[in-house]
Amino acid sequence: MGSSNSRQKDLEPEEPMHHANGVNAQPTQRMSGMIYVALYDYQSRTDGDLAFHSHELLEIIDQSHSDWWRARSKISHMEGYIPSNYVAPVKSIEAEPWYFGKIPRIDAEKSLLQPENENGSFLIRQSESSYNDYSLSIRVNDEVRHYRVRQQHAVDGTGNVFFISRRRPFSTLEMLIEHYTSNGDGLVISLTKPCRKSRAPLTATLSYDTTDNWEIDRTSLKFERVLGQGQFGQVHQGLWNGRVPVAIKSLKPGTMDPQDFLAEAQLMKKIQHDKLIRLFAVCTTEEPIYIVTELMKNGSLLDYLRSPKGRQLKIDKLTDYSIQIATGMSYLESRNYIHRDLAARNVLVGQKGTIVKIADFGLARVIKEEEYEARAGAKFPLKWTAPEALSYGKFTIKSDVWSFGILLSEIVTYGQIPYPGMSNNEVMLKIEMNYRMPMPEKCPVNWYLIMLQTWDTDPMKRPTFDALRSMFEDLLFTDGQHYKESAEVL
Ligand code: ATP
């Protein structure tokens, strides 16, 4: 424990300065008429958008919308809308293959440790803690080393300089990378290739047209196969406009009032985070209501943990899942939003089994009252619900923290039902009398100590999600094999 403190000590904050963008030390200006370069391939989805290939140059015509810009290809001269997160200003730092932006240290490690990266693979990211600096992360066998890249005003007043070692300053980050590629010069290893970037990111919405117009035509959806069955209806894998893979949830008629659902959906639309399933669109003009979301290829975390693949996951991976879930919940916490049904069945797993995201946030609130009460039957998630929520209906972010503790027990037992062998009624009565779930078999003690904190009778004494995220990060850094402090002095 305590490594977050030791990490703090490592930092030497400089005077805050204007944030220059490295390569040509020019701040990135997002102005129309500028030339951008495509970072990924993009296939056209509607008549109004523009397809392009990675590295293609695009002239930006209109940036008035934040997620979709109007652009003209410098190659085909065609015009159309493009997703703004697929491009970067030409010659800017964001256009460099080695620049990963503001990603956490832990994500840099995960990316670099992917098998496709070789020894010496590297990336530059914006420092999490020091606004003006960058970090260089390098793969060294099965570990990742991090070096602070400082940015300061040049002594001769000619702009900013970048350096790892004060004795060797560079006027651009590109020059710094070139130098340490040709010569390790004190680094533990010379740089080889930029870390592979993962697949293209999610677009913020399905298309430019659906950004302000959520309600999509149900005929634009093609149902491909059933992914699963929830209490309120089926979930299908499908395609929007014949091209974009999506998940489509159909709600059994009568489950929700379409007006209530739409109001909630408006709110959910604003809640966008990497660790929360993206809500893309809805069909509410007739029943069944459809909810169209991001597709997660490996389905629910509960099923995944119980599968042969899931059962082989080591504790480091399980800790990483807990960090990802706590990160998503900590975002909800910061937006004063409550999940109300946090459980492994409501967490979904991505294609490679490395990414998990929280689903179904907000839906519990719009389920019709009688349906909700009907849930007090066998299917009500009583074992996940905090006592004050059960007794007085007091759902808060702190009742979500309680549910997170139960979710941790599901993770560490590879999907066992919580309180094994006990009925819902028995659990409810015993919890009131201060009974808590005993430590599951093979659960690390430090996990259990965290779980107990989430089950404090006094909701205010339960940790915040932000604190829970740090606790699990500390476990990973203390127990993990591949974390090294960047204390090297060059
Ligand atoms: P509840 O009805 O209590 O919320 P649930 O979460 O299992 O239970 P659904 O959200 O309807 O019910 O999901 C049913 C199943 O469909 C999930 O267990 C999962 O396997 C699959 N599923 C749901 N959403 C997606 C998605 N976005 N991508 C891939 N699979 C999904």
Residues whose N, C-alpha, C, O or C-beta is under 5 A from the ligand:
A	BS01	ATP	L227 G228 Q229 G230 Q231 F232 G233 V235 A247 T293 E294 L295 M296 K297 G299 S300 R345 N346
